[in-house]
Amino acid sequence: MTKSKKLISICCITLMVAMLLLAGCSSGGSSQAEGGEPVPSDSGSAVADTEKQEDVTITMWMRWPEFAELNKEVIAKFEAKYPYIHVENTEVATSQYLPQLQTAIAGSELPDIFANYSSLPLYQLHDLDVVHSLNDVIGDQKDKFEKGMFTPGMTMIDGDIYAFPITSNHRDGYVMYYNKDVLQKAGLGEQDIPKNWDDLLKVGKQIEEKTDGKAYGVVMGMQEHWLVNNIIAHLSSAITPEVLPNSHLNPHTGQYVYDTDGIVETLQYIKKLSDEEVLHPNSLLVKAPEAATLFAGGQAAFLMSGLWEIPTFYKAGFQSFGVAPLPTKDGKAMYEEVNGDPKSALYVSKKTKHFNEVKLFLQFMMDEYYKGLVSNEINFSPIPEINQSVEIKDANLKKGLDMQDNLFFFTPHPFIKNLNTVQVNEAMSGKLPKEKPADILEGYLVGQITDVKQALKKIGDAHNQLLKKTIEEVKAKGVEVDSSDWQFADWESFKSYEVK
């Protein structure tokens, strides 16, 4: 930190202390802990509901459409219990959320509570000094959460919790839906659901032939590159499990590898589906919702997507479907990473003026929201005990959630070995190759790329060169960090990593 920044910080702290001392002498309002931290009104025991409270509004931004109805339900219950607290929730479209969040941070206009986004990880938000510690919110409930939920650099910094989990981290596992009506028209049944790539190609051709070209084998919303990247990751992990499917790190070597046999063969297979007209031709042109509509409308027998489609299908009146695992090359198992980075979580603005009320709301969510996730058949909560105690009646969702839950394993990450690696990630932010496997696939399908292995290798080489250069730069500043922090000799595929 520069001398000028230190001087400003000292002045600010001095001013804050002076203001707090004045406030303590002149006001009988809510108490403050030493150093200015608010003492939650329900620390130890909540403020009596009968006591007259000043009306307060806390603001919140959410970005997951599948949770929208549950949000309304839980907020209504909370406001009924605490009539003096109003929760003003704004549902932001995922596609618009990142720029809105960046603008709010730049203008110091964050809401009291806001949803996480992977492109703005905790360590960056903490470095920007915009997030509030949630130790008082989680309290002694920490051990009830699933393994790997509270991880250094991901949900915790210097031992303090900053992320409030919304769902289990075992979410966004991808599945293959099948349209029972299309299968029936093609003279096929659920026993014909493909488990491997050869069978998917074969069944896809049968469907096109027996429906006189009215239905294709598979449809995907390939305009959503995040969706395609995740599906590629799932499929490739069955072929090259030694390389982490999403982060592309080989924990044994500490190198990032994109041109694995798994990714190369997956891209080649998807192109084969396209070339042989098993893949719906509109797949390249549509996003996930449009692809789901084509599938529900009988234009494809199979849809590759996430579990969030299930309530959407029911809401649209479509029920003639089932859910199955994605078919892999040889029918072998695949897996997904859990490295502590929360799939869906909430942060609290450090500048909130209503932390007492925010704490009450988040603790209320731990009771009502987590149960509602499961009872409303949306997803699993981050507390396994709740998931086991609440019955899921819908067969499709129960099957999908069970498949998804068994798909995830806790994987190694440099943060858990040496938190100083956060500084390397921060220095690399914005400089990493912007191309991902989905970008290569798009170029491959339209003929702009002919050698996918070389194109993928180029991404990996650029990533590793940047990593090496950045480690050297950070070390030169006196930070203890080394390339070995990215190496985990004891990592085994299909086993949750045990933190030593």
Secondary structure, DSSP 4 states (H G I P E B T S, - for coil): --HHHHHHHHHHHHHHHHHHHHHHHH--SS-B-TTS-B--TTSSSPPPTTS----EEEEEEE--GGGHHHHHHHHHHHHHHSTTEEEEEEE--HHHHHHHHHHHHHTT---SEEE--TTS-HHHHHHTT-B---HHHHGGGGGGSPTTSS-BTTTEETTEE--EE-S-SS---EEEEEEHHHHHHTT--GGG--SBHHHHHHHHHHHHHHTTTSSEEEE--TT-HHHHHHHHHHHHHTT-TTS-TTT-EETTTTEE-SS-HHHHHHHHHHHHHHHTT-B-GGGGT--HHHHHHHHHTTSEEEEEEETTHHHHHHHTT---EEEEEPPBTTS----EEESS--SSEEEEBTT-S-HHHHHHHHHHHHHHHHHHHHHTTS---S-HHHHHHS----HHHHHHHHHHHTTEEE---HHHH-TTHHHHHHHHTTTS----HHHHHHHHHTTS-S-HHHHHHHHHHHHHHHHHHHHHHHHHTT----GGGG--TT--TTSPPPP-
